[in-house]
Amino acid sequence: MPKLPIFCRGSQNSLTEVLKVAYSETSLKEINMLEKRIANKIKKIRKRKGYTLEQLGRLTDLSKGLLSRIENCQVSPPIATLSKISHGLEVPIGIFFDTEETTGEEGYAVTLKGDRKQVNRRGTTAELNYYSLSGLKSDNLIEPFIVKYPVTNKKPTKLYDHPGEEFFLVLQGKVDFIYGKKTIRLETGDSIHFDPSTPHRGQNAGETESECLVIIIDGGKE
């Protein structure tokens, strides 16, 4: 059974509803263990670098309280927040997705459709679900994801921003891409390459689930 690093809580959807969109099933116990592993990794790196929560908060523009809840697995961050944390800690965002099985020693990594690692399950990202496509070690330039947007009638209430660059391609369905004050309609095959420091997010604009390829480029790399 594939192992799925998972985080993001506070969802309006039930766990069962969210798990229905996963490519493969995982027990709740496995999910909780993986979720905790990621939270512990953030805490371990912070302490190794000698940062207090308050100091990391200043570096990431995130509150001390939020960082504490993330480290204690009481809340799980979306990708944008993880990107801010990775930049504050001066580590690649991919380090949060590394597992013991992650090698990349061959110089490449194949991710089969059924082995995609789900990155979130509940939370602020209740209306979307991330699946990591990267199988290489964490010190790489890009982090690719599949993002699935369930059908929804809710209007987005929160936008996200983070450093680097981002590429967004609609593989299936329709998406309203909100970028600052603009709303851009994207349909199957359409894409947008943008500066993610401007608040943004995607939203399903159709009557069926939409699926997108998202590539985050670490702006801290040279």
Secondary structure, DSSP 8 states (H G I E B T S, - for coil): -----------SS-HHHHHTTSSS---HHHHHHHHHHHHHHHHHHHHHTT--HHHHHHHHT--HHHHHHHHTTSS---HHHHHHHHHHHTS-GGGGG--TT-B-TTS-----GGG-EE--SSSTTTT-EEEE---B-S--SEEEEEEEE----------B--SSEEEEEEEESEEEEEETTEEEEEETT-EEEE-TTS-EEEEE-SSS-EEEEEEEE-TT--
